[in-house]
Amino acid sequence: MKSLACVSQQQNYNGLPMAWLKFIQSHAFVICKTTSTILISAAFSLTAGAQAVALVATQPTSAPKPTSTPEQERLHLIQVLQKRLPGTNPADWVIGGAAYEPGVQAIPLSAENATNSADILAIGKKLWERKFSDGKSLANCFPNGGKRVAASYPQFDTATKQVVTFELAINRCRQLHGEAAIDYANAAVIGPLSAYGKSLAADQRLTVRVAGQPARDRFDAGRYWFQQRVGQQNFACASCHVLKAGEQYANAGLAPAVGQAVTWPRIQPGGSIRTLQAQFQRCMQRSGAEPFAVGSDEFNNLEYYLAYMSNGLPLRPLATAR
């Protein structure tokens, strides 16, 4: 038998970033090593009486500086997920949790096999092309009328030092032309509009950039909330989508974190549409935590981080049904 040496202090191991080692340790995981592999031994113990987190906490202002670049971190996360899901790669993860549900097949949505996908895109197209009071439209705010644009979002705005999601860019355009911003919680409007705008970049590979320290700070803030345990269930995003990726929860497969950002908005059972940040809220509620608002800095940073983790994968809004 190979001897095992278990890591009990914070350190990089075989290139595993400090942030991920700390996260795994904080979840009571033991990192052990052999001559060639990392073994992650689970010791989850979620008690029924765990105290709920009201989620009024803020991110620490003096977090340790990262030791790896965003691109190194993306590649490390892929490696961690491939250990969880041997024989798979990021291209397989785009279809999400459907890949891990017995007897369920993920199928592309189109006008031929989903009665409301074409309707949703038609609604979005009408909103996209609707003239503002000054005669302009959303198509005037984006290069090439919006074609191949959405794959570069979220973006970091150097002027405001904030993350701009595609939905925020839509609202900025409207306000620039004297129109009211769309309520992000109004999925019946922002959902089809976002889906149509992203359909103009369908199959374009995600190319989210993190350039400069201010942008890196937002990226790191997104990772913080991805790894932060919250609520009565004491879950983090990474609890399900990294450490438990490929397993079952509530009769649904848990999708890997890499690939999640490219298929939203999605059509839900029953025909409603849900954006990625609305899904963030749903997950936090399931964990027993009070969710942030859609469009909040916390969720924008989280989306920025997740989108970068999916760089290189094709954008496919309304892509999968189960």
C-alpha positions as CSV (number, residue, x, y, z in Angstrom):
1,M,0.0,0.0,0.0
2,K,1.2,3.5,-0.8
3,S,1.9,5.6,2.2
4,L,-0.3,8.7,2.6
5,A,0.8,12.1,4.0
6,C,-2.1,14.3,5.0
7,V,-1.8,18.0,4.7
8,S,-2.9,19.7,8.0
9,Q,-1.7,23.3,7.3
10,Q,-2.3,25.8,4.6
11,Q,0.0,25.4,1.7
12,N,0.0,24.9,-2.0
13,Y,0.1,21.2,-3.0
14,N,0.8,20.0,-6.5
15,G,-0.2,23.4,-7.8
16,L,-3.6,23.4,-6.0
17,P,-4.2,27.1,-5.3
18,M,-4.2,28.3,-1.7
19,A,-7.8,29.5,-2.0
20,W,-9.0,26.0,-2.9
21,L,-6.9,24.3,-0.2
22,K,-8.3,26.6,2.4
23,F,-11.8,26.1,1.1
24,I,-11.5,22.3,1.2
25,Q,-10.0,22.4,4.7
26,S,-12.8,24.7,5.9
27,H,-15.3,22.1,4.8
28,A,-13.5,19.5,7.0
29,F,-11.8,17.8,4.1
30,V,-8.5,16.1,4.5
31,I,-6.0,16.5,1.7
32,C,-3.8,13.4,1.4
33,K,-1.1,12.7,-1.1
34,T,0.5,9.7,-2.8
35,T,3.4,9.8,-5.2
36,S,1.1,10.9,-8.1
37,T,-2.4,11.8,-7.0
38,I,-4.4,14.0,-4.7
39,L,-7.0,12.2,-2.6
40,I,-9.8,14.4,-1.2
41,S,-11.3,12.6,1.8
42,A,-14.8,14.0,2.7
43,A,-15.8,14.6,6.2
44,F,-18.9,16.6,5.7
45,S,-21.0,16.9,8.9
46,L,-24.0,19.1,8.5
47,T,-26.1,19.0,11.6
48,A,-29.8,19.5,11.6
49,G,-29.5,22.2,14.2
50,A,-26.9,24.3,12.3
51,Q,-27.4,27.9,12.9
52,A,-28.8,29.9,10.0
53,V,-26.7,32.7,8.5
54,A,-28.7,35.8,7.9
55,L,-26.1,36.8,5.3
56,V,-25.5,40.4,6.4
57,A,-21.8,39.6,6.5
58,T,-19.4,41.4,4.2
59,Q,-16.3,40.2,2.5
60,P,-13.1,40.7,4.6
61,T,-11.2,43.8,3.6
62,S,-7.8,42.3,4.2
63,A,-8.0,39.0,2.3
64,P,-4.6,37.4,1.5
65,K,-3.3,38.1,-1.9
66,P,-3.8,35.3,-4.4
67,T,-0.7,33.2,-5.4
68,S,-2.0,32.2,-8.9
69,T,-3.4,34.1,-11.9
70,P,-7.0,33.8,-12.9
71,E,-6.0,31.6,-15.8
72,Q,-4.0,29.3,-13.5
73,E,-6.9,29.1,-11.2
74,R,-9.3,28.2,-14.0
75,L,-7.0,25.4,-15.1
76,H,-6.6,24.2,-11.5
77,L,-10.4,24.1,-11.1
78,I,-10.8,22.0,-14.2
79,Q,-8.2,19.6,-12.8
80,V,-10.1,19.3,-9.5
81,L,-13.4,18.7,-11.4
82,Q,-11.7,16.1,-13.6
83,K,-10.7,14.2,-10.5
84,R,-14.3,14.3,-9.4
85,L,-15.6,13.3,-12.8
86,P,-12.9,11.0,-14.4
87,G,-13.0,10.7,-18.2
88,T,-14.8,14.0,-18.7
89,N,-13.8,17.4,-19.9
90,P,-15.3,21.0,-19.9
91,A,-17.1,20.4,-23.2
92,D,-19.1,17.6,-21.5
93,W,-20.0,19.9,-18.6
94,V,-21.9,22.5,-20.7
95,I,-25.1,20.4,-20.5
96,G,-25.0,20.8,-16.7
97,G,-26.5,18.4,-14.2
98,A,-28.6,16.6,-16.8
99,A,-25.5,14.6,-17.7
100,Y,-25.6,13.0,-14.2
101,E,-29.3,12.2,-13.9
102,P,-30.1,8.6,-14.6
103,G,-32.4,8.2,-17.6
104,V,-32.3,11.8,-18.5
105,Q,-31.0,13.2,-21.8
106,A,-30.0,16.8,-22.4
107,I,-31.3,18.0,-25.8
108,P,-30.8,21.2,-27.7
109,L,-33.7,23.6,-27.6
110,S,-35.1,24.8,-30.8
111,A,-38.3,25.9,-32.4
112,E,-38.8,22.2,-33.5
113,N,-38.6,20.6,-30.1
114,A,-39.5,23.3,-27.6
115,T,-42.8,25.1,-28.1
116,N,-41.8,28.2,-26.1
117,S,-38.1,28.7,-27.0
118,A,-39.0,30.3,-30.3
119,D,-41.6,32.4,-28.6
120,I,-39.2,33.6,-25.9
121,L,-36.6,34.6,-28.6
122,A,-39.4,36.4,-30.6
123,I,-40.3,38.4,-27.5
124,G,-36.7,39.2,-26.9
125,K,-36.1,40.2,-30.5
126,K,-39.1,42.6,-30.3
127,L,-37.7,44.2,-27.2
128,W,-34.2,44.4,-28.6
129,E,-35.4,46.2,-31.8
130,R,-38.0,48.4,-30.2
131,K,-37.3,52.1,-30.8
132,F,-36.6,54.4,-27.9
133,S,-38.1,57.8,-27.7
134,D,-35.0,59.2,-29.4
135,G,-35.3,56.7,-32.3
136,K,-32.5,54.5,-31.2
137,S,-32.7,50.9,-29.9
138,L,-30.6,48.4,-28.0
139,A,-29.0,47.3,-31.3
140,N,-27.4,50.8,-31.5
141,C,-25.6,50.4,-28.2
142,F,-23.6,47.3,-29.1
143,P,-21.1,46.7,-31.9
144,N,-22.6,44.9,-35.0
145,G,-26.1,45.4,-33.5
146,G,-25.1,42.9,-30.7
147,K,-23.8,40.1,-32.9
148,R,-21.0,38.1,-31.2
149,V,-21.0,40.6,-28.3
150,A,-22.5,38.8,-25.3
151,A,-19.7,36.2,-25.2
152,S,-17.4,38.9,-23.8
153,Y,-19.6,39.6,-20.8
154,P,-19.4,40.1,-17.8
155,Q,-16.8,42.9,-18.2
156,F,-15.0,45.1,-15.8
157,D,-15.7,48.8,-16.1
158,T,-12.5,50.7,-15.4
159,A,-14.5,54.0,-14.9
160,T,-16.8,52.8,-12.2
161,K,-14.6,49.9,-10.9
162,Q,-17.6,47.6,-11.1
163,V,-18.5,44.4,-13.0
164,V,-20.9,45.0,-15.8
165,T,-23.1,41.9,-16.7
166,F,-24.8,41.7,-20.0
167,E,-28.1,42.5,-18.3
168,L,-26.6,45.6,-16.7
169,A,-25.2,46.7,-20.1
170,I,-28.8,46.4,-21.5
171,N,-30.1,48.7,-18.7
172,R,-27.2,51.2,-19.1
173,C,-28.1,51.5,-22.8
174,R,-31.8,52.1,-22.0
175,Q,-30.9,54.7,-19.4
176,L,-28.5,56.4,-21.8
177,H,-31.4,56.9,-24.2
178,G,-33.8,58.2,-21.6
179,E,-35.6,54.9,-20.9
180,A,-36.4,53.3,-17.6
181,A,-34.2,50.5,-16.4
182,I,-35.8,47.0,-16.4
183,D,-36.3,45.4,-13.0
184,Y,-33.8,42.5,-12.9
185,A,-36.4,40.5,-10.9
186,N,-38.9,40.8,-13.9
187,A,-37.9,37.5,-15.5
188,A,-40.7,37.8,-18.0
189,V,-38.9,40.8,-19.6
190,I,-35.2,40.6,-18.8
191,G,-35.2,36.9,-19.4
192,P,-36.3,36.9,-23.1
193,L,-34.3,40.1,-23.7
194,S,-31.1,38.6,-22.3
195,A,-31.8,35.3,-24.1
196,Y,-32.2,37.0,-27.5
197,G,-29.1,39.2,-27.0
198,K,-27.1,36.2,-26.1
199,S,-28.5,34.2,-29.0
200,L,-26.8,36.7,-31.3
201,A,-23.5,35.3,-29.9
202,A,-24.6,31.7,-29.9
203,D,-21.7,29.2,-30.2
204,Q,-19.2,32.0,-29.7
205,R,-16.6,31.0,-27.1
206,L,-16.7,32.9,-23.8
207,T,-13.9,35.4,-23.6
208,V,-14.1,37.1,-20.2
209,R,-11.1,39.2,-19.3
210,V,-9.6,40.0,-15.9
211,A,-7.0,42.7,-16.6
212,G,-5.4,44.8,-13.9
213,Q,-5.6,44.8,-10.1
214,P,-9.1,46.4,-9.8
215,A,-10.6,43.8,-12.0
216,R,-8.7,41.1,-10.1
217,D,-10.2,42.4,-6.9
218,R,-13.7,41.8,-8.3
219,F,-12.7,38.4,-9.5
220,D,-11.4,37.5,-6.0
221,A,-14.6,38.9,-4.5
222,G,-16.6,36.6,-6.8
223,R,-14.5,33.6,-5.7
224,Y,-15.1,34.6,-2.0
225,W,-18.9,34.2,-2.4
226,F,-18.5,31.1,-4.5
227,Q,-16.6,29.5,-1.6
228,Q,-18.4,31.1,1.3
229,R,-20.7,28.8,3.3
230,V,-24.0,30.3,4.2
231,G,-27.4,29.5,5.7
232,Q,-28.8,26.7,7.9
233,Q,-27.5,24.0,5.5
234,N,-24.0,25.6,5.7
235,F,-23.5,25.2,1.9
236,A,-21.3,27.2,-0.5
237,C,-21.7,27.3,-4.2
238,A,-18.6,25.1,-4.4
239,S,-20.1,22.6,-2.0
240,C,-22.4,21.3,-4.7
241,H,-20.7,22.4,-7.9
242,V,-17.1,21.4,-7.1
243,L,-16.9,19.0,-4.1
244,K,-20.2,17.2,-5.0
245,A,-20.3,17.8,-8.7
246,G,-21.9,14.9,-10.6
247,E,-23.8,13.6,-7.5
248,Q,-27.6,13.9,-6.9
249,Y,-29.4,16.5,-4.9
250,A,-33.3,16.6,-4.7
251,N,-33.5,14.2,-7.7
252,A,-31.3,16.4,-9.9
253,G,-27.7,16.1,-11.0
254,L,-25.3,18.7,-9.6
255,A,-23.6,20.4,-12.4
256,P,-19.8,21.2,-12.4
257,A,-19.0,24.9,-11.8
258,V,-17.1,25.1,-15.1
259,G,-19.7,25.4,-17.9
260,Q,-22.5,26.8,-15.8
261,A,-22.2,30.3,-17.1
262,V,-22.8,29.6,-20.8
263,T,-26.3,28.2,-20.8
264,W,-28.3,30.9,-19.1
265,P,-31.1,32.1,-19.3
266,R,-32.8,28.7,-19.2
267,I,-36.3,27.5,-19.7
268,Q,-37.6,25.9,-16.6
269,P,-40.1,23.1,-16.3
270,G,-43.5,24.6,-17.0
271,G,-42.1,27.2,-19.5
272,S,-40.9,30.0,-17.3
273,I,-37.5,31.5,-17.9
274,R,-34.7,32.0,-15.3
275,T,-31.5,34.0,-15.4
276,L,-28.3,32.9,-13.8
277,Q,-28.5,35.4,-10.9
278,A,-32.1,34.3,-10.2
279,Q,-30.6,30.8,-9.9
280,F,-28.0,32.2,-7.4
281,Q,-31.0,33.4,-5.3
282,R,-32.7,30.0,-5.5
283,C,-29.5,28.2,-4.4
284,M,-29.0,30.6,-1.4
285,Q,-32.7,30.1,-0.4
286,R,-32.2,26.3,-0.5
287,S,-29.2,26.8,1.8
288,G,-31.4,28.7,4.2
289,A,-29.8,32.1,3.6
290,E,-31.3,35.4,2.7
291,P,-30.2,36.0,-0.9
292,F,-28.7,39.1,-2.3
293,A,-30.6,41.1,-4.9
294,V,-30.3,40.2,-8.6
295,G,-27.9,42.8,-10.0
296,S,-26.1,43.4,-6.6
297,D,-22.3,43.8,-6.5
298,E,-22.1,40.4,-4.8
299,F,-23.9,38.5,-7.5
300,N,-22.2,40.5,-10.3
301,N,-18.8,39.6,-8.9
302,L,-19.9,36.0,-8.5
303,E,-21.1,35.9,-12.1
304,Y,-17.8,37.4,-13.2
305,Y,-15.8,34.7,-11.5
306,L,-18.0,31.9,-12.8
307,A,-18.0,33.2,-16.3
308,Y,-14.2,33.4,-16.3
309,M,-14.1,29.8,-15.1
310,S,-16.1,28.9,-18.3
311,N,-13.8,30.8,-20.7
312,G,-13.4,29.0,-24.0
313,L,-16.8,27.2,-23.9
314,P,-19.5,28.1,-26.4
315,L,-22.3,30.4,-25.4
316,R,-25.6,28.5,-25.6
317,P,-28.6,30.4,-24.1
318,L,-31.8,28.3,-23.7
319,A,-29.5,25.4,-24.5
320,T,-30.7,22.4,-22.5
321,A,-34.0,20.9,-21.3
322,R,-34.6,18.0,-19.0
